Amino acid sequence: MPTPLLDEIREATRAREAAKQAAQAADAVWRDKIKDATQAGERVFLIAKAAGDITTSRVYQIRDGVRTGGR
């Protein structure tokens, strides 16, 4: 029989999953915008600054579709 705590866990799990999906969608849009800017000839240094002060190397990795890290 479900208890209020288990119901809260289920609700928190659903909220967590929704937030995770929203973050993934936002990340995809962010990456697409960076790719668009590089294809449009924007300066990589300025793209890096506009993208939250990431490195220029990361801009090139995003442009080239390279993923790094343990995620």
Distance bins in CASP14 RR format, pairs under 12 A and 6 or more apart:
PFRMAT RR
TARGET T0000
AUTHOR 0000-0000-0000
RMODE 2
METHOD distances of the structure
MODEL  1
1 7 0 0 0 0 0 1 0 0 0 0 0
2 8 0 0 0 0 0 1 0 0 0 0 0
2 9 0 0 0 0 1 0 0 0 0 0 0
2 10 0 0 0 0 1 0 0 0 0 0 0
2 11 0 0 0 0 0 1 0 0 0 0 0
3 9 0 0 0 0 1 0 0 0 0 0 0
3 10 0 0 0 0 0 1 0 0 0 0 0
4 10 0 0 0 0 0 1 0 0 0 0 0
4 11 0 0 0 0 0 1 0 0 0 0 0
5 11 0 0 0 0 0 1 0 0 0 0 0
5 12 0 0 0 0 0 1 0 0 0 0 0
6 12 0 0 0 0 0 1 0 0 0 0 0
6 13 0 0 0 0 0 1 0 0 0 0 0
7 13 0 0 0 0 0 1 0 0 0 0 0
7 14 0 0 0 0 0 1 0 0 0 0 0
8 14 0 0 0 0 0 1 0 0 0 0 0
8 15 0 0 0 0 0 1 0 0 0 0 0
9 15 0 0 0 0 0 1 0 0 0 0 0
9 16 0 0 0 0 0 1 0 0 0 0 0
10 16 0 0 0 0 0 1 0 0 0 0 0
10 17 0 0 0 0 0 1 0 0 0 0 0
11 17 0 0 0 0 0 1 0 0 0 0 0
11 18 0 0 0 0 0 1 0 0 0 0 0
12 18 0 0 0 0 0 1 0 0 0 0 0
12 19 0 0 0 0 0 1 0 0 0 0 0
13 19 0 0 0 0 0 1 0 0 0 0 0
13 20 0 0 0 0 0 1 0 0 0 0 0
14 20 0 0 0 0 0 1 0 0 0 0 0
14 21 0 0 0 0 0 1 0 0 0 0 0
15 21 0 0 0 0 0 1 0 0 0 0 0
15 22 0 0 0 0 0 1 0 0 0 0 0
16 22 0 0 0 0 0 1 0 0 0 0 0
16 23 0 0 0 0 0 1 0 0 0 0 0
17 23 0 0 0 0 0 1 0 0 0 0 0
17 24 0 0 0 0 0 1 0 0 0 0 0
18 24 0 0 0 0 0 1 0 0 0 0 0
18 25 0 0 0 0 0 1 0 0 0 0 0
19 25 0 0 0 0 0 1 0 0 0 0 0
19 26 0 0 0 0 0 1 0 0 0 0 0
20 26 0 0 0 0 0 1 0 0 0 0 0
20 27 0 0 0 0 0 1 0 0 0 0 0
20 71 0 0 0 0 0 1 0 0 0 0 0
21 27 0 0 0 0 0 1 0 0 0 0 0
21 28 0 0 0 0 0 1 0 0 0 0 0
22 28 0 0 0 0 0 1 0 0 0 0 0
22 29 0 0 0 0 0 1 0 0 0 0 0
23 29 0 0 0 0 0 1 0 0 0 0 0
23 30 0 0 0 0 0 1 0 0 0 0 0
23 71 0 0 0 0 0 1 0 0 0 0 0
24 30 0 0 0 0 0 1 0 0 0 0 0
24 31 0 0 0 0 0 1 0 0 0 0 0
24 71 0 0 0 0 0 1 0 0 0 0 0
25 31 0 0 0 0 0 1 0 0 0 0 0
25 32 0 0 0 0 0 1 0 0 0 0 0
26 32 0 0 0 0 0 1 0 0 0 0 0
26 33 0 0 0 0 0 1 0 0 0 0 0
27 33 0 0 0 0 0 1 0 0 0 0 0
27 34 0 0 0 0 0 1 0 0 0 0 0
27 51 0 0 0 0 0 1 0 0 0 0 0
27 62 0 0 0 0 0 1 0 0 0 0 0
27 67 0 0 0 0 0 1 0 0 0 0 0
27 71 0 0 0 0 0 1 0 0 0 0 0
28 34 0 0 0 0 0 1 0 0 0 0 0
28 35 0 0 0 0 0 1 0 0 0 0 0
28 62 0 0 0 0 0 1 0 0 0 0 0
28 65 0 0 0 0 0 1 0 0 0 0 0
29 35 0 0 0 0 0 1 0 0 0 0 0
29 36 0 0 0 0 0 1 0 0 0 0 0
29 51 0 0 0 0 0 1 0 0 0 0 0
30 36 0 0 0 0 0 1 0 0 0 0 0
30 37 0 0 0 0 0 1 0 0 0 0 0
30 47 0 0 0 0 0 1 0 0 0 0 0
30 50 0 0 0 0 0 1 0 0 0 0 0
30 51 1 0 0 1 0 0 0 0 0 0 0
30 52 0 0 0 0 1 0 0 0 0 0 0
30 54 0 0 0 0 0 1 0 0 0 0 0
30 58 0 0 0 0 0 1 0 0 0 0 0
30 59 0 0 0 0 0 1 0 0 0 0 0
30 62 0 0 0 0 1 0 0 0 0 0 0
31 37 0 0 0 0 0 1 0 0 0 0 0
31 38 0 0 0 0 0 1 0 0 0 0 0
31 47 0 0 0 0 0 1 0 0 0 0 0
31 51 0 0 0 0 1 0 0 0 0 0 0
31 54 0 0 0 0 0 1 0 0 0 0 0
31 58 0 0 0 0 0 1 0 0 0 0 0
31 59 0 0 0 0 0 1 0 0 0 0 0
31 61 0 0 0 0 0 1 0 0 0 0 0
31 62 1 0 1 0 0 0 0 0 0 0 0
31 63 0 0 0 0 1 0 0 0 0 0 0
31 64 0 0 0 0 0 1 0 0 0 0 0
31 65 1 0 0 1 0 0 0 0 0 0 0
31 66 0 0 0 0 0 1 0 0 0 0 0
31 67 0 0 0 0 1 0 0 0 0 0 0
32 38 0 0 0 0 0 1 0 0 0 0 0
32 39 0 0 0 0 0 1 0 0 0 0 0
32 51 0 0 0 0 0 1 0 0 0 0 0
32 62 0 0 0 0 1 0 0 0 0 0 0
32 63 0 0 0 0 0 1 0 0 0 0 0
32 65 0 0 0 0 0 1 0 0 0 0 0
33 39 0 0 0 0 0 1 0 0 0 0 0
33 40 0 0 0 0 0 1 0 0 0 0 0
33 42 0 0 0 0 0 1 0 0 0 0 0
33 47 0 0 0 0 1 0 0 0 0 0 0
33 50 0 0 0 0 1 0 0 0 0 0 0
33 51 0 0 0 0 1 0 0 0 0 0 0
33 52 0 0 0 0 0 1 0 0 0 0 0
33 59 0 0 0 0 0 1 0 0 0 0 0
33 62 0 0 0 0 1 0 0 0 0 0 0
33 63 0 0 0 0 0 1 0 0 0 0 0
34 40 0 0 0 0 0 1 0 0 0 0 0
34 41 0 0 0 0 0 1 0 0 0 0 0
34 42 0 0 0 0 1 0 0 0 0 0 0
34 44 0 0 0 0 1 0 0 0 0 0 0
34 46 0 0 0 0 0 1 0 0 0 0 0
34 47 1 0 1 0 0 0 0 0 0 0 0
34 48 0 0 0 0 1 0 0 0 0 0 0
34 49 0 0 0 0 0 1 0 0 0 0 0
34 50 0 0 0 0 1 0 0 0 0 0 0
34 51 1 0 1 0 0 0 0 0 0 0 0
34 52 0 0 0 0 0 1 0 0 0 0 0
34 54 0 0 0 0 1 0 0 0 0 0 0
34 56 0 0 0 0 0 1 0 0 0 0 0
34 58 0 0 0 0 1 0 0 0 0 0 0
34 59 1 0 0 1 0 0 0 0 0 0 0
34 60 0 0 0 0 1 0 0 0 0 0 0
34 61 0 0 0 0 1 0 0 0 0 0 0
34 62 1 0 1 0 0 0 0 0 0 0 0
34 63 1 0 0 1 0 0 0 0 0 0 0
34 64 0 0 0 0 0 1 0 0 0 0 0
34 65 0 0 0 0 0 1 0 0 0 0 0
35 41 0 0 0 0 0 1 0 0 0 0 0
35 42 0 0 0 0 0 1 0 0 0 0 0
35 44 0 0 0 0 0 1 0 0 0 0 0
35 47 0 0 0 0 1 0 0 0 0 0 0
35 51 0 0 0 0 0 1 0 0 0 0 0
35 59 0 0 0 0 1 0 0 0 0 0 0
35 60 0 0 0 0 0 1 0 0 0 0 0
35 61 0 0 0 0 0 1 0 0 0 0 0
35 62 1 0 0 1 0 0 0 0 0 0 0
35 63 1 0 1 0 0 0 0 0 0 0 0
35 64 0 0 0 0 1 0 0 0 0 0 0
35 65 0 0 0 0 1 0 0 0 0 0 0
35 66 0 0 0 0 0 1 0 0 0 0 0
36 42 0 0 0 0 1 0 0 0 0 0 0
36 47 0 0 0 0 1 0 0 0 0 0 0
36 50 0 0 0 0 0 1 0 0 0 0 0
36 51 0 0 0 0 0 1 0 0 0 0 0
36 62 0 0 0 0 0 1 0 0 0 0 0
36 63 0 0 0 0 1 0 0 0 0 0 0
37 43 0 0 0 0 1 0 0 0 0 0 0
37 44 0 0 0 0 1 0 0 0 0 0 0
37 45 0 0 0 0 0 1 0 0 0 0 0
37 46 0 0 0 0 1 0 0 0 0 0 0
37 47 1 0 1 0 0 0 0 0 0 0 0
37 48 0 0 0 0 0 1 0 0 0 0 0
37 49 0 0 0 0 0 1 0 0 0 0 0
37 50 1 0 0 1 0 0 0 0 0 0 0
37 51 0 0 0 0 1 0 0 0 0 0 0
37 59 0 0 0 0 1 0 0 0 0 0 0
37 62 0 0 0 0 1 0 0 0 0 0 0
37 63 0 0 0 0 1 0 0 0 0 0 0
38 44 1 0 0 1 0 0 0 0 0 0 0
38 45 0 0 0 0 0 1 0 0 0 0 0
38 46 0 0 0 0 0 1 0 0 0 0 0
38 47 1 0 0 1 0 0 0 0 0 0 0
38 48 0 0 0 0 0 1 0 0 0 0 0
38 50 0 0 0 0 0 1 0 0 0 0 0
38 51 0 0 0 0 0 1 0 0 0 0 0
38 56 0 0 0 0 0 1 0 0 0 0 0
38 58 0 0 0 0 0 1 0 0 0 0 0
38 59 1 0 0 1 0 0 0 0 0 0 0
38 60 0 0 0 0 1 0 0 0 0 0 0
38 61 0 0 0 0 0 1 0 0 0 0 0
38 62 0 0 0 0 1 0 0 0 0 0 0
38 63 1 0 1 0 0 0 0 0 0 0 0
38 64 0 0 0 0 1 0 0 0 0 0 0
38 65 0 0 0 0 0 1 0 0 0 0 0
39 47 0 0 0 0 0 1 0 0 0 0 0
39 59 0 0 0 0 0 1 0 0 0 0 0
39 62 0 0 0 0 0 1 0 0 0 0 0
39 63 1 0 0 1 0 0 0 0 0 0 0
39 64 0 0 0 0 0 1 0 0 0 0 0
40 46 0 0 0 0 0 1 0 0 0 0 0
40 47 0 0 0 0 1 0 0 0 0 0 0
40 63 0 0 0 0 0 1 0 0 0 0 0
41 47 0 0 0 0 1 0 0 0 0 0 0
41 59 0 0 0 0 0 1 0 0 0 0 0
41 63 0 0 0 0 0 1 0 0 0 0 0
42 48 0 0 0 0 0 1 0 0 0 0 0
42 49 0 0 0 0 0 1 0 0 0 0 0
42 50 0 0 0 0 1 0 0 0 0 0 0
42 51 0 0 0 0 0 1 0 0 0 0 0
42 56 0 0 0 0 0 1 0 0 0 0 0
42 59 0 0 0 0 1 0 0 0 0 0 0
42 63 0 0 0 0 0 1 0 0 0 0 0
43 49 0 0 0 0 1 0 0 0 0 0 0
43 50 0 0 0 0 0 1 0 0 0 0 0
43 56 0 0 0 0 1 0 0 0 0 0 0
43 59 0 0 0 0 1 0 0 0 0 0 0
44 50 0 0 0 0 0 1 0 0 0 0 0
44 51 0 0 0 0 0 1 0 0 0 0 0
44 54 0 0 0 0 0 1 0 0 0 0 0
44 55 0 0 0 0 1 0 0 0 0 0 0
44 56 1 0 1 0 0 0 0 0 0 0 0
44 57 0 0 0 0 1 0 0 0 0 0 0
44 58 0 0 0 0 1 0 0 0 0 0 0
44 59 1 0 1 0 0 0 0 0 0 0 0
44 60 1 0 0 1 0 0 0 0 0 0 0
44 61 0 0 0 0 0 1 0 0 0 0 0
44 62 0 0 0 0 0 1 0 0 0 0 0
44 63 0 0 0 0 1 0 0 0 0 0 0
45 51 0 0 0 0 0 1 0 0 0 0 0
45 53 0 0 0 0 0 1 0 0 0 0 0
45 54 0 0 0 0 0 1 0 0 0 0 0
45 55 0 0 0 0 1 0 0 0 0 0 0
45 56 1 0 1 0 0 0 0 0 0 0 0
45 57 0 0 0 0 0 1 0 0 0 0 0
45 58 0 0 0 0 0 1 0 0 0 0 0
45 59 0 0 0 0 1 0 0 0 0 0 0
45 60 0 0 0 0 0 1 0 0 0 0 0
46 52 0 0 0 0 0 1 0 0 0 0 0
46 53 0 0 0 0 0 1 0 0 0 0 0
46 54 0 0 0 0 0 1 0 0 0 0 0
46 56 0 0 0 0 1 0 0 0 0 0 0
46 59 0 0 0 0 1 0 0 0 0 0 0
47 53 0 0 0 0 0 1 0 0 0 0 0
47 54 0 0 0 0 1 0 0 0 0 0 0
47 55 0 0 0 0 0 1 0 0 0 0 0
47 56 0 0 0 0 1 0 0 0 0 0 0
47 57 0 0 0 0 0 1 0 0 0 0 0
47 58 0 0 0 0 1 0 0 0 0 0 0
47 59 1 0 1 0 0 0 0 0 0 0 0
47 60 0 0 0 0 1 0 0 0 0 0 0
47 62 0 0 0 0 1 0 0 0 0 0 0
47 63 0 0 0 0 1 0 0 0 0 0 0
48 54 1 0 1 0 0 0 0 0 0 0 0
48 55 1 0 0 1 0 0 0 0 0 0 0
48 56 1 0 1 0 0 0 0 0 0 0 0
48 57 0 0 0 0 1 0 0 0 0 0 0
48 58 1 0 0 1 0 0 0 0 0 0 0
48 59 1 0 1 0 0 0 0 0 0 0 0
48 60 0 0 0 0 1 0 0 0 0 0 0
48 61 0 0 0 0 0 1 0 0 0 0 0
48 62 0 0 0 0 1 0 0 0 0 0 0
48 63 0 0 0 0 0 1 0 0 0 0 0
49 55 0 0 0 0 0 1 0 0 0 0 0
49 56 0 0 0 0 1 0 0 0 0 0 0
49 58 0 0 0 0 0 1 0 0 0 0 0
49 59 0 0 0 0 1 0 0 0 0 0 0
50 59 0 0 0 0 1 0 0 0 0 0 0
51 58 0 0 0 0 1 0 0 0 0 0 0
51 59 1 0 0 1 0 0 0 0 0 0 0
51 61 0 0 0 0 0 1 0 0 0 0 0
51 62 0 0 0 0 1 0 0 0 0 0 0
51 63 0 0 0 0 0 1 0 0 0 0 0
52 58 0 0 0 0 0 1 0 0 0 0 0
52 59 0 0 0 0 0 1 0 0 0 0 0
53 59 0 0 0 0 0 1 0 0 0 0 0
54 60 0 0 0 0 0 1 0 0 0 0 0
54 61 0 0 0 0 1 0 0 0 0 0 0
54 62 0 0 0 0 1 0 0 0 0 0 0
54 63 0 0 0 0 0 1 0 0 0 0 0
54 68 0 0 0 0 0 1 0 0 0 0 0
55 61 0 0 0 0 1 0 0 0 0 0 0
55 62 0 0 0 0 0 1 0 0 0 0 0
55 68 0 0 0 0 0 1 0 0 0 0 0
56 62 0 0 0 0 0 1 0 0 0 0 0
56 63 0 0 0 0 0 1 0 0 0 0 0
57 63 0 0 0 0 0 1 0 0 0 0 0
57 64 0 0 0 0 0 1 0 0 0 0 0
57 66 0 0 0 0 1 0 0 0 0 0 0
57 68 0 0 0 0 1 0 0 0 0 0 0
58 64 0 0 0 0 0 1 0 0 0 0 0
58 65 0 0 0 0 0 1 0 0 0 0 0
58 66 0 0 0 0 1 0 0 0 0 0 0
58 67 0 0 0 0 0 1 0 0 0 0 0
58 68 0 0 0 0 1 0 0 0 0 0 0
58 69 0 0 0 0 0 1 0 0 0 0 0
59 65 0 0 0 0 0 1 0 0 0 0 0
59 66 0 0 0 0 0 1 0 0 0 0 0
60 66 0 0 0 0 1 0 0 0 0 0 0
60 68 0 0 0 0 0 1 0 0 0 0 0
61 67 1 0 0 1 0 0 0 0 0 0 0
61 68 1 0 0 1 0 0 0 0 0 0 0
61 69 0 0 0 0 0 1 0 0 0 0 0
62 68 0 0 0 0 0 1 0 0 0 0 0
END
